[in-house]
Amino acid sequence: MENIGKYQKFWNKKKVFITGHTGFKGSWLCIILGYLNSKVDGYALKPEKNSLFNKAKIDKRLTSNTYSDINDITKLKKKLKQSKPEIVFHLAAQPLVLESYKEPLKTFSTNIIGTLNLLESIREIKSIKSVVIITTDKVYKINKKNIGYKEFDQLGGFDPYSASKVGAEIVVDSYIKSFFKNTFLQNKISTARAGNVVGGGDFSKNRLLPDILRAINNNKKLTIRNPNYVRPWQHVLDPLMGYLILAEKQYKKQINNYEHSWNFGPNKNNFKKVIDVVKYIKKKEELNYNIKKTSELKETSILKLNSIKAKKKLKWVCKWNLAETLNKTIEWNRLVNKGNSAKIVCEKQFLMHIHSKDN
């Protein structure tokens, strides 16, 4: 079990700049850093009306809150110069596979050019001591061995979302090797690859857990697209804690980051089929579903990450197994629907996570 004090000691009053802070992961990150008393500046598009950002009233806790597009490099540069952050988390993205088929140009622009804009904007900001750029587990070229992908495995992606995130990885690698060697940013920039994160406050469309919870809340029948697809399910707190540890290690010069990509995937008992997740929740809640297999838009059928590098070099662990991950997500939904503060529920789950035994 960990001690919250070690996180408070480092993150207290740290100046942090987060792109994409209005999204699901970004909102959780803001809540955690707010609890740890960091000074957070946010830069993102306006949140959806029904969002964790709005439910948790995150805007009231930020040092500054900018609603703008990551593709606006002039605005981004200006805000970063004003912020003078010590640590940057880049989460701004178009994050959905199915949406990438509908909006490919937006997806490629946001995920590749947006990352390029961030890299270009930080080049002269000497206050920065650590940068974590969030990509995805979907950046790996699919093999048929059904084993966990390691950081040095070949990249590749056929759907627009995956391909755009591969592009982001290549852009980061290029800037590290072309512009950041022998500068204040050497060994200060990483990409972080995580999988199918779930948790309270995710209201995205065409994602399994949000779709399940909407069906439960509205007493509607759930339609499942790909029941036999295997995913590396993990609670959002698990990779977020990995990002925090990585950012701190870079800040303190405790890692030689010549291998600047990191996997933050769950333990192998969390690799389960979609239908297994649905059946588990059906035992807990009133849930009706039907199966409608579709081959119109391709998605990767099996995704597994090997996270040994993060476990060994960062001492990071994935703490919550699948049952606990799903239970905490259901609990969040139930508590917030009963009128409990979304922020406080998130904070309590964060503290539970910190003090949980390693899985």
PEURFEN-V675076 format. One record per helix or strand of 3 or more residues. SS is the DSSP state (H for helix, E for strand). FROM is the first residue (numbers start at 1). TO is the last residue. If there is no record, write none. Layout:
SS,FROM,TO
SS,FROM,TO
//
This chain:
H,4,11
E,15,19
H,24,35
E,39,44
H,52,55
H,58,61
E,64,67
H,73,83
E,87,90
H,97,102
H,104,121
E,130,134
H,137,139
H,160,178
E,189,194
H,208,218
E,221,224
E,230,232
H,236,251
E,261,264
H,268,270
E,271,273
H,274,284
E,288,291
H,308,313
H,322,337
H,342,354
//
